[in-house]
Amino acid sequence: MRTDLFDFALPPERIALRPVVPRDAARLLVIRPGAVPEFADRRIGDLPELLRPGDAVVINDTKVIPARLRGRRLGRGTTEPAIEATLHQRLDGARWRAFVRPAKRLVPGDMVRFGDEGKVCFLGQLDATVERKGEGGEVTLAFAFHGPVLDQAVEERGEMPLPPYIAARRAPDERDRADYQTMFARAEGSVAAPTAGLHFTVQLVARLIERGVTLHTVTLHVGPGTFLPVKAAETSAHRMHAEQGSVSAQTADALNATRRAGGRIVAVGSTSLRLIESASAGDGTLRPFAGETALFITPGYRFRAVDVMLTNFHLPRSTLFMLVAAFCGLDVMKRAYAHAIEAGYRFYSYGDACLLLRD
C-alpha cells in the first residue's frame, strides 16, 4: 500500500507533553467498526465495564532504561564536540549498540566521555570507545565498565529516552523517570515505554480483577524503530527493526484457556499485540516464545489471536498507525482520529487512549 494513505494532519497542540494525574483519568475513545462505525467518549477508568468477565488482558512488563547519554568526543583535534547517544541493544557486559548524533563526528577508535563526575566516587568517568560504525548513525560502543557497574553508571548519567516529538519541546527531567514507566515494569531493556500500559493504576487493576478479567504479562523490549517514520513510498519496502521478546508457557497456556472458554484476548499496546501474534499459530493457539520479532502489520493482515486492543493515538505514516488501521480498517481509523482531534483528545506517549473492537 502507498505510505501516504496513512497520513493525516495533526495540530501540534494535540501532542501531550505530560501525562494526566491520576493515570486512569485519561480519556478513552471506544471504536466499534461496522457499516456505520461507532465512537464513544469514555475514560480509562471505565475499562472494567467495557470488558467482559472471562476476558484476558495482556500487558508488556518491559522496563525502560535511562538510555540517552550526553557526552563529548575526546583526544582527536582541538575541539571536543558534543555527542548524544541512545543505547538500544546490549551485546555483552560492556558493549552496546547505540544511535549517536552527530554521527559524522565519530570514527572507529574515538573515545567518548559521558557525563561529568560520578555520583559514586569509585565509578569515575564513564568512557566508551567507538568500536564500529554502521549505517543510519548506529555505532557499537565498548565501555570501560562492565556488568552491574556499567548499569549503575548508565542509571546515574542517563536520561529517559523521551520520544522526539516530546524531547524537541522540552528536556527530560526527574518526573519522567516515574511518568515514563508503567506500574508493571520489571524486565530492563526498552528504550521506549509500552505507552498503553502507562494508564494503569493499582485501583484500576483491582477493579478489573473484581470484574472477572484476568491479567497476564509478556515481555517485549521496545527498540528505537518505534520512533521511526516510514520513509518508503510503499509499505512493502519498509523493514521493521527486530525486537527481543518472550511469552512464557504459563501465559500461553492461560491465554489458550481463555479462548477455549469463549473469553477475548485484550492486548494492551502494539508491543503486546505484535508479540502475541508472533507467538500464535495459524489457528490462534499460542506457544511459548523467546526470540526476536520484526512483525510488520498492515491492512490485509489476518489477526490470529488478539480480539481487542487498547492503544494510544499514534503518529501519521507510522507503523503503529498502520497496525491500528489493519485492526479496524483504514477508513474507520481516519474517521476516529478526526473525531479525536476535533474532541480535543491528547496524542502520543503521554496522551489519551482508544479501545479498538474488531468486527
Secondary structure, 3 states (H helix, E strand, C coil): CEHHHHCCCCCHHHECCCCCCCHHHCEEEEEECCCCCEEEEEEHHHHHHHCCCCCEEEEECEEECCCEEEEEEECCCCCCCEEEEEEEEECCCCEEEEEEECHHHCCCCCEEEECCCCCCHHHCCEEEEEEEECCCCEEEEEECCCHHHHHHHHHHHCECCCCHHHHCCCCCCHHHHHHCCCCCCCEEEECCCCHHHHHCCHHHHHHHHHHCCEEEEEEECCCHHHHCCCCCCEHHHCCCCCEEEEECHHHHHHHHHHHHCCCCEEEEHHHHHHHHHHCECCCCCECCEEEEECCCCCCCCCCCCCCEEEEECCCCCCHHHHHHHHHHCHHHHHHHHHHHHHCCCCECCCCCEEEEECC
